[in-house]
Amino acid sequence: MKISTNIFKTLLCCFLFSILFVSCDSYLDREEDMSMTFEKIWERRATIQEALSNAWGYMTNPDNQGENHPFTGASDEATIAYNLGYRAMNEGRWNPSNPPYNKWPQYYRGIREATIFMRYVQTAPARDLMETERVQWYAEARFARAYYYYQLVQLFGPVMLLEDELLDFNLSIADLQRQRNSMDECVAWIISELKAVEEILPYVQPSVYFGKPTKGVCRTLTANLLLFYARPLYNGNTLYANMTNPDGSYLFPGIATVNMDRWRDAAAAAKAVIDMNQYNLHRVYTGGVLNPLESYRKLFLDMWSNEIIWGRFIDSFWMRVHTRPRGVGGTAYGGIGPTQQQVDAFAMANGRYPITGYNPDGSPIIDTASGYSEEGFTNMVHPIEGGAARSTFNMFLNREPRFYATVFWSDSRWAQDGSNFIVSFAFNGSSGPGPSHDYPWSGYMYRKYTDPSLPTGNWGRQTFPLYRLGQIYLNYVEALNEYDPSNPDIVTYLNLIRERAGVPNIGVVYPEAVGNRDLMRELIRNERRVELVNEQKRFFDTRTWMIAEQTDAGPMYGMNVMAPASGVNNTPAAFWQRRVFETRVFQPRHYLYPFAQSELDRNKLITQNYGW
């Protein structure tokens, strides 16, 4: 959201000992009584606005992908080199005593802040607060609260709905305990809140407030929640069928039976966003002709493109310093990159996906019709780096434009500031293992989000897309394919994504998949994996599809970074072979986050998630 962090920091200092700041480990802890400072907040418009900013201050920042969240590091689409919490998740050595990135206390604090704001802003005596602001700010706080619940449900499944209740902390701990609401109740309540807020919020926020919620954001969150609710984790999953609260009520009522109406509802919700005609796929034209490479690349470099439904305007340091190769000099941590499995997912220029699966030994099963090869080298001019043609491993030839906008491989030229520096991810190469741990374990680095036009040391700013129209198209075709596989909109909207990406029509490339639910499902999932790569969606996709036991477990592959380089800019021939860089663990219990043991000890009515 486009709100000054200084406001948030100021408010934290002012309210450190007031009820607005919850410094305890849980929303169930006792707090200090309200002070006069708290009463004065509501007497001036400026401090009321600061209080609203504070209510928004519990969002998870997307930029520092290693420290803030596991959505990149604990996903099969990425490798991160640092020893942080996602490492414990990937190795299966996490449990309720030490859940990394535990967002439960963070989001419940945000829920409490938003509820307090909602309660007091309605009667705030501030004379300089306009009535339109009072109404809209109330709605924005209400949206923040619904969003925090949405995030909790994504991670934990059903949670406790406090609604408008502010718990009386003079009660005993026993009286403060609550059991979880059912999944049905959580979904219904979040959607009802979003619909109520949608009636108040504008279609477009003023430019100074870009990043605040709008009607489209409300509809998008509804569409995403309904899609997750329709997917196999919550629709036909027998693992959770017998989970109950202490009073015997089911946490997932009816989950063992597939409800096809959920797919219908998810499709309708996504179409409702599309039919707003408020957003467009970002397109860049060169000489009047669509430029697919620049269209996709600039989507993440141009500020507030009309494809972004909701975004965060962020300083780009953390997003870009982790994908700047160490060897190019300056501040560079260079440790985040795609896995070989993610590299394999991109289509060829002819629109076919080159790798259709893997043999037991990990070797790829190649679609010979794709034209893909892992043998030999060919001279190629890189479409972004430019310059003279350079010898390039054939794996990287004739790939779709999104591949070149996303993947940075060894022996590539770092093109910032017109540099001709050739990067090597081999052992003792300029940016590989040996002298430092700052290197991509897979031998690849993400190019997405990097801006070669910026001078060295200037990290710039960017709009990180929390949700965008391309995702809504993919939501729509996925849900429609499950509910009505012969619907022509499936091909229409999938092809809008592919056309922008410079990839041929799905019906031409895979005619046998049109109208075939099972074949089209796999194509849609792969298209989603490629289009939304490194946007922190894959973590939840593999879990709600219930495929993570296959995709997120076992060997993770990359190139052979342990092959010794003969010089810092050299990538030896032995580098260009698949190598296991990590073996990951994913068990059925990992589909949902565990509740921390400290919360279970505090609230005896919480039923722990499956398997924990």
C-alpha positions in Angstrom: 0.0 0.0 0.0 1.3 3.5 -0.8 1.4 4.9 2.8 4.5 6.3 4.5 6.2 3.9 6.8 7.2 6.9 8.9 3.6 7.3 9.9 3.5 3.7 11.1 6.7 4.1 13.1 5.6 7.3 14.7 2.3 5.7 15.8 4.1 2.8 17.3 6.2 5.1 19.4 3.2 7.1 20.5 1.1 4.1 21.4 3.7 1.7 22.8 1.8 1.4 26.1 -1.7 2.0 24.9 -4.3 -0.5 23.8 -3.5 0.1 20.1 -0.2 -1.6 20.3 -0.3 -5.3 21.3 3.2 -6.2 22.5 2.3 -9.6 23.7 2.9 -12.9 21.9 -0.8 -13.5 21.4 -4.0 -11.7 21.0 -5.2 -13.6 24.0 -2.7 -11.9 26.3 -3.7 -9.3 28.8 -3.1 -5.6 27.9 -2.8 -2.3 29.7 -5.9 -0.2 30.3 -6.5 2.6 27.8 -4.7 5.8 28.5 -5.6 9.5 27.8 -3.2 9.3 24.8 -5.5 6.8 23.2 -8.6 9.1 23.7 -6.8 12.0 22.1 -6.1 10.0 18.9 -9.7 10.5 17.8 -9.7 14.3 18.3 -7.6 15.0 15.2 -7.8 13.9 11.6 -4.0 13.4 11.4 -3.8 11.0 14.3 -6.9 9.1 13.1 -5.1 8.6 9.7 -2.1 7.4 11.6 -4.2 4.9 13.4 -5.5 3.6 10.1 -2.0 3.3 8.9 -1.2 1.3 12.0 -4.1 -1.1 11.3 -2.5 -1.7 7.9 0.9 -2.2 9.4 0.6 -6.0 9.9 0.7 -7.0 6.2 3.6 -9.3 5.2 6.0 -7.4 3.0 6.7 -9.3 -0.2 10.1 -7.9 -1.0 12.6 -9.6 1.5 11.8 -13.1 0.3 14.1 -14.9 2.6 13.3 -13.3 5.9 9.7 -12.1 5.7 7.9 -15.3 4.5 8.4 -18.8 3.1 6.5 -18.3 -0.1 9.6 -18.3 -2.3 12.1 -20.3 -0.4 9.8 -23.2 0.5 8.3 -23.5 -3.0 9.5 -25.8 -5.7 9.9 -22.9 -8.1 12.9 -21.5 -6.2 16.1 -22.0 -4.3 17.5 -19.5 -1.8 21.0 -19.9 -0.5 20.7 -18.6 3.0 20.1 -20.5 6.3 16.7 -19.2 7.2 13.3 -20.6 8.2 12.4 -22.0 4.8 15.4 -24.3 5.1 13.8 -26.1 8.1 10.6 -26.4 6.1 12.3 -27.9 3.1 14.2 -30.4 5.3 11.0 -31.4 7.2 12.5 -30.4 10.6 9.9 -28.0 11.7 7.1 -28.6 14.3 4.7 -26.8 16.5 7.5 -25.9 18.9 9.4 -23.9 16.2 7.1 -23.0 13.3 9.1 -20.6 11.1 7.4 -17.5 9.8 4.5 -18.0 12.2 2.0 -15.4 11.1 -0.7 -16.2 13.7 0.1 -13.5 16.3 0.9 -10.9 13.6 -2.4 -11.2 11.8 -4.5 -11.4 15.0 -2.8 -8.2 16.2 -3.7 -6.6 12.9 -7.3 -7.9 13.3 -7.5 -6.3 16.7 -6.0 -3.0 15.5 -8.6 -2.9 12.6 -11.5 -3.7 14.9 -10.5 -1.0 17.4 -10.2 1.5 14.6 -13.6 0.6 13.2 -15.2 1.0 16.6 -13.8 4.4 17.5 -13.7 6.1 14.1 -17.5 6.0 13.8 -17.9 8.4 16.7 -14.5 10.2 16.6 -15.0 13.8 17.7 -12.4 15.2 15.3 -13.8 18.3 13.7 -11.5 18.3 10.7 -12.5 14.7 9.7 -14.9 14.8 6.7 -17.8 12.4 6.8 -16.8 10.8 3.5 -13.4 10.1 5.1 -15.0 8.6 8.2 -17.0 6.2 6.0 -14.2 5.2 3.7 -11.6 4.8 6.3 -13.9 2.6 8.3 -14.3 0.5 5.2 -10.6 0.3 4.6 -10.0 -0.9 8.1 -12.8 -3.5 7.7 -11.1 -4.6 4.5 -7.7 -4.9 6.3 -9.4 -7.1 8.9 -10.9 -9.4 6.3 -7.6 -9.6 4.5 -5.8 -10.7 7.6 -8.4 -13.5 8.1 -7.9 -14.4 4.4 -4.2 -14.8 5.0 -4.8 -16.8 8.2 -7.1 -19.2 6.3 -4.6 -19.7 3.5 -2.0 -20.8 6.0 -4.0 -22.5 8.8 -7.3 -23.5 7.3 -10.3 -22.6 9.6 -9.5 -20.2 12.4 -11.3 -18.3 15.1 -13.7 -15.6 13.9 -13.9 -12.8 16.5 -16.0 -10.6 14.2 -16.6 -7.2 16.0 -15.7 -8.6 19.4 -12.9 -6.9 21.4 -12.1 -9.4 24.1 -12.4 -8.3 27.7 -8.9 -8.8 29.1 -10.2 -8.6 32.6 -11.7 -12.0 32.1 -9.8 -15.2 33.2 -7.7 -17.0 30.7 -10.3 -19.8 30.7 -13.0 -17.3 29.7 -10.9 -16.0 26.9 -10.5 -19.3 25.1 -12.2 -19.8 21.7 -12.4 -22.8 19.4 -12.0 -22.6 15.7 -14.9 -21.8 13.4 -15.5 -24.3 10.5 -14.0 -23.7 7.1 -17.5 -23.0 5.7 -18.1 -20.3 8.3 -14.7 -18.7 7.7 -15.1 -18.6 3.9 -18.7 -17.2 4.2 -17.8 -14.6 6.8 -14.7 -13.3 4.8 -16.8 -13.0 1.6 -19.6 -11.3 3.4 -17.2 -8.7 4.8 -15.6 -8.1 1.4 -19.0 -7.6 -0.2 -20.0 -5.1 2.5 -16.8 -3.2 2.0 -17.1 -3.3 -1.8 -20.3 -1.3 -1.6 -18.3 1.6 -0.1 -14.9 1.6 -1.7 -14.2 3.4 -5.0 -13.4 1.7 -8.3 -10.2 3.7 -8.4 -8.2 5.3 -5.7 -6.6 8.7 -6.2 -3.0 8.3 -7.5 -1.6 9.5 -4.2 -3.4 6.5 -2.5 -2.6 3.8 -5.1 -2.2 0.6 -3.2 -5.3 1.1 -1.1 -8.2 -1.3 -1.6 -10.9 -0.8 -4.3 -14.0 -2.6 -5.4 -11.8 -4.6 -7.8 -9.5 -5.7 -4.9 -12.5 -6.9 -2.9 -13.8 -8.9 -5.9 -10.4 -10.4 -6.6 -9.9 -11.6 -3.0 -13.4 -13.2 -3.2 -12.4 -14.9 -6.4 -9.1 -16.2 -5.0 -10.7 -17.5 -1.8 -13.5 -19.3 -3.7 -10.9 -20.8 -6.0 -8.9 -22.2 -3.1 -12.1 -23.4 -1.5 -13.0 -25.3 -4.7 -9.6 -27.0 -5.0 -8.8 -30.5 -3.8 -7.4 -29.5 -0.4 -10.8 -28.4 0.7 -13.0 -30.2 -1.8 -12.8 -34.0 -1.7 -10.0 -34.3 0.8 -10.6 -37.3 3.1 -7.6 -36.5 5.4 -9.5 -33.7 7.1 -12.9 -35.4 7.1 -13.0 -36.3 10.8 -11.4 -33.3 12.3 -13.6 -31.8 15.0 -13.6 -29.1 17.7 -13.8 -30.1 21.3 -17.6 -29.7 21.2 -17.7 -32.3 18.4 -18.5 -29.8 15.5 -16.7 -30.5 12.3 -13.9 -28.2 11.2 -14.3 -29.2 7.5 -18.0 -30.3 7.1 -18.6 -32.2 4.0 -15.0 -32.0 2.8 -14.8 -35.7 1.7 -17.4 -35.1 -1.0 -16.5 -33.1 -4.1 -18.8 -30.1 -4.5 -18.8 -29.1 -8.2 -20.8 -25.9 -7.4 -17.7 -24.5 -5.7 -16.0 -24.5 -9.1 -19.0 -22.8 -10.6 -18.9 -20.1 -7.9 -15.2 -19.6 -8.3 -15.6 -19.1 -12.1 -18.4 -16.7 -11.6 -16.4 -14.7 -9.1 -13.4 -14.4 -11.4 -15.6 -13.4 -14.3 -17.1 -10.7 -12.2 -13.6 -9.1 -11.9 -13.1 -9.4 -15.7 -16.5 -7.9 -16.5 -15.6 -4.8 -14.5 -13.5 -3.8 -17.6 -11.3 -1.9 -15.1 -8.0 -3.7 -15.9 -6.1 -4.7 -19.0 -3.1 -7.0 -19.7 0.0 -4.9 -19.9 1.2 -4.7 -23.5 4.1 -2.9 -25.0 4.3 -2.2 -28.7 7.4 -1.7 -30.8 6.7 0.0 -34.2 3.0 -0.7 -33.8 3.6 -4.4 -33.2 3.1 -6.2 -29.9 6.4 -6.9 -28.2 5.8 -10.0 -26.0 9.2 -9.9 -24.3 8.9 -6.2 -23.3 5.2 -6.6 -22.4 6.0 -9.2 -19.8 9.3 -7.7 -18.6 7.9 -4.1 -18.3 4.9 -5.4 -16.4 7.2 -5.7 -13.4 9.2 -2.5 -14.1 6.6 0.1 -15.1 4.9 1.7 -12.2 1.2 0.9 -11.5 0.4 -0.6 -14.9 -3.3 -1.1 -15.5 -2.9 -4.9 -15.1 -2.3 -4.5 -11.4 -5.4 -4.9 -9.4 -3.6 -4.5 -6.1 0.0 -3.9 -5.5 2.7 -2.7 -3.1 4.9 0.3 -4.0 8.2 -0.8 -2.5 11.8 0.1 -2.4 13.5 -2.4 -4.7 16.7 -3.1 -2.6 15.7 -6.4 -1.1 14.0 -7.7 -4.3 17.0 -6.9 -6.5 20.0 -7.3 -4.2 19.3 -11.0 -3.9 19.2 -11.4 -7.7 22.4 -9.4 -8.4 25.3 -11.7 -9.0 28.0 -11.4 -6.4 30.8 -11.1 -9.0 29.6 -7.9 -10.7 30.7 -5.9 -7.7 29.0 -3.5 -5.3 26.3 -4.8 -2.9 25.2 -8.1 -4.2 23.8 -11.2 -2.4 23.0 -13.2 -5.5 21.4 -16.2 -3.9 17.8 -16.5 -5.2 17.1 -18.4 -8.4 14.7 -20.9 -10.1 15.1 -24.6 -9.7 15.7 -26.7 -12.8 12.1 -27.9 -12.5 11.0 -24.3 -12.9 13.3 -23.7 -15.8 11.9 -26.8 -17.5 8.4 -25.5 -17.2 8.7 -22.7 -19.7 7.4 -23.4 -23.2 9.4 -23.4 -26.4 8.9 -20.7 -29.0 6.5 -23.1 -30.8 4.3 -23.1 -27.7 5.0 -26.7 -26.6 6.2 -27.5 -23.1 9.5 -29.4 -23.6 9.5 -31.5 -20.5 6.5 -33.7 -19.9 7.8 -35.5 -16.8 10.8 -37.1 -15.2 12.3 -40.7 -15.1 13.0 -42.4 -11.8 16.7 -41.2 -12.1 15.5 -37.6 -12.5 16.3 -37.3 -16.2 13.7 -35.4 -18.2 11.1 -36.9 -20.4 11.4 -34.7 -23.5 8.6 -33.9 -25.9 10.5 -34.4 -29.2 7.9 -32.3 -31.1 9.0 -29.3 -29.0 12.4 -29.1 -30.6 14.1 -29.1 -27.2 17.7 -30.4 -26.8 20.2 -30.6 -23.9 23.1 -31.5 -26.2 25.6 -29.0 -27.6 25.9 -25.3 -28.0 24.7 -22.7 -30.6 25.6 -19.1 -31.2 22.7 -16.9 -30.1 22.0 -13.2 -29.5 20.3 -12.9 -26.2 17.0 -10.9 -26.7 17.7 -8.7 -23.5 21.5 -8.6 -23.3 22.0 -7.9 -27.0 25.5 -7.6 -28.4 27.2 -10.2 -30.5 26.0 -13.7 -30.8 27.5 -15.9 -28.1 27.9 -19.7 -27.6 24.8 -20.8 -25.7 23.8 -24.2 -24.2 21.1 -25.6 -26.5 18.7 -26.0 -23.5 18.2 -22.2 -23.7 17.6 -21.9 -27.4 14.2 -21.1 -29.0 12.3 -20.7 -25.7 9.3 -18.5 -25.2 9.8 -14.7 -24.3 8.9 -15.1 -20.6 11.8 -17.5 -20.2 14.3 -14.8 -21.3 12.6 -12.2 -19.1 12.8 -14.6 -16.1 15.9 -16.8 -16.1 19.5 -15.7 -15.8 21.9 -18.5 -16.5 25.6 -19.0 -16.1 27.8 -17.6 -18.9 25.3 -14.7 -19.4 26.3 -11.1 -19.5 25.3 -8.8 -16.7 23.9 -6.0 -18.8 23.5 -3.2 -16.2 25.1 0.1 -17.1 26.3 -1.3 -20.4 28.5 -3.8 -18.6 30.1 -6.7 -20.5 30.8 -8.7 -17.3 30.3 -12.4 -18.0 28.9 -14.2 -14.9 29.9 -17.7 -13.9 28.0 -19.8 -11.3 30.6 -22.6 -11.4 32.8 -23.4 -8.4 35.3 -20.6 -7.9 33.6 -18.7 -10.7 32.8 -15.0 -10.2 29.4 -15.7 -8.7 29.5 -19.4 -7.8 30.4 -21.4 -4.7 33.9 -21.5 -3.3 34.8 -18.1 -1.7 31.2 -17.3 -0.6 27.8 -18.8 0.3 26.1 -16.0 -1.8 25.4 -18.0 -4.9 22.3 -19.7 -6.4 22.4 -23.4 -5.5 20.7 -24.3 -8.8 23.1 -22.4 -11.0 20.4 -20.1 -12.1 19.3 -16.7 -10.9 16.0 -14.8 -11.4 16.1 -12.0 -13.9 12.5 -11.0 -13.2 12.2 -7.7 -11.4 15.8 -6.6 -12.3 16.1 -3.3 -14.2 19.3 -3.0 -16.3 18.6 0.7 -16.9 19.4 1.6 -13.3 22.9 2.8 -12.5 24.9 0.6 -10.1 23.9 1.3 -6.5 20.5 2.7 -7.5 18.0 0.0 -6.6 14.9 2.1 -7.7 11.4 1.4 -6.7 8.8 -0.9 -8.1 5.2 -1.9 -7.9 5.0 -5.5 -6.7 1.7 -7.1 -8.0 -0.1 -8.8 -5.2 -2.9 -9.5 -7.6 -3.2 -8.8 -11.3 -5.5 -9.5 -14.2 -3.4 -12.2 -15.7 -3.9 -14.2 -12.5 -7.7 -13.6 -12.7 -7.7 -15.0 -16.2 -6.0 -18.1 -15.0 -8.4 -18.4 -12.0 -11.3 -18.2 -14.4 -10.1 -20.8 -16.9 -9.1 -23.2 -14.1 -12.5 -23.1 -12.4 -14.4 -23.2 -15.7 -12.4 -26.2 -16.9 -13.5 -28.2 -13.9 -17.1 -27.1 -14.0 -17.7 -26.8 -17.8 -14.8 -28.1 -19.8 -16.4 -27.5 -23.2 -16.9 -23.8 -22.5 -15.2 -21.7 -25.2 -14.1 -19.1 -22.7 -11.4 -21.5 -21.5 -9.5 -21.3 -24.8 -10.3 -17.6 -25.2 -8.9 -16.4 -21.9 -6.0 -18.8 -21.8 -5.0 -17.6 -25.3 -5.1 -13.9 -24.1 -2.3 -14.8 -21.7 -0.4 -16.8 -24.3 -0.8 -14.1 -26.9 0.7 -11.4 -24.7 3.5 -13.8 -23.9 4.2 -14.4 -27.6 3.2 -18.1 -27.3 1.0 -19.7 -30.0 -2.7 -20.5 -29.5 -3.3 -23.4 -27.2 -5.9 -24.9 -29.6 -3.3 -25.0 -32.4 -0.5 -26.4 -30.3 -2.6 -28.9 -28.2 -5.8 -29.4 -30.1 -6.4 -32.7 -28.3 -6.7 -30.8 -24.9 -9.6 -28.6 -26.0 -12.7 -29.9 -24.2 -10.7 -32.5 -22.3 -10.8 -31.7 -18.6 -7.8 -33.7 -17.6 -5.4 -32.6 -20.3 -6.5 -29.0 -20.1 -6.1 -29.0 -16.4 -2.4 -29.8 -16.7 -1.8 -27.2 -19.4 -3.6 -24.5 -17.3 -1.5 -25.4 -14.2 1.7 -25.2 -16.2 0.7 -21.9 -17.7 0.0 -20.6 -14.3 3.4 -21.8 -13.1 5.1 -19.9 -15.8 3.0 -16.7 -16.0 3.0 -16.2 -12.2 6.6 -17.4 -11.5 8.2 -15.7 -8.5 5.1 -13.9 -7.5 4.6 -15.9 -4.4 1.6 -17.9 -5.7 3.1 -21.3 -6.4 3.6 -22.0 -2.6 -0.2 -22.0 -2.2 -1.0 -23.5 -5.6 0.8 -26.8 -5.0 -0.7 -27.1 -1.6 -4.3 -26.4 -2.5 -4.0 -28.7 -5.6 -2.6 -31.3 -3.2 0.3 -32.1 -5.5 3.1 -30.9 -3.2 3.9 -34.4 -2.1 5.1 -34.9 -5.7 6.4 -31.4 -6.6 7.9 -30.2 -3.3 9.4 -33.4 -2.1 12.5 -35.3 -3.3 15.4 -34.1 -5.3 15.6 -30.5 -6.5 17.8 -30.1 -9.6 20.0 -27.4 -11.1 23.1 -27.3 -13.1 26.4 -28.7 -11.7 27.7 -25.6 -9.8 30.4 -27.8 -8.2 32.2 -28.1 -11.6 35.5 -26.1 -11.1 35.9 -23.0 -13.3 39.4 -22.4 -14.8 38.8 -18.6 -14.4 36.3 -16.3 -12.7 34.4 -15.7 -15.9 34.6 -19.3 -17.1 31.7 -21.8 -17.1 33.3 -25.3 -17.7 31.7 -28.0 -19.9 31.0 -30.1 -16.8 28.7 -27.4 -15.5 26.0 -28.2 -18.1 24.6 -31.3 -16.5 21.7 -31.8 -14.1 22.7 -32.2 -10.5 20.7 -32.6 -7.3 21.4 -29.6 -5.0 18.9 -30.4 -2.3 16.5 -33.2 -1.3 13.4 -31.8 0.2 10.7 -33.3 2.5 7.0 -32.8 2.2 4.5 -34.9 4.1 0.7 -34.8 4.2 0.8 -32.8 7.4 2.6 -30.0 5.7 -0.4 -28.9 3.6 -1.5 -26.6 6.4 0.6 -24.8 9.0 0.7 -26.1 12.5 -0.5 -24.1 15.4 2.3 -23.1 17.7 2.5 -25.1 20.9 2.5 -21.9 22.8 -1.0 -21.1 21.4 -2.2 -24.6 22.2 -1.0 -24.2 25.7 -2.7 -20.9 26.0 -6.0 -21.8 24.3 -7.0 -25.4 25.1 -10.0 -25.2 22.7 -7.8 -25.1 19.5 -7.7 -28.3 17.6 -4.2 -28.8 16.1 -4.0 -29.3 12.3 -3.8 -32.7 10.7 -0.7 -34.7 11.4 1.0 -32.2 13.8 
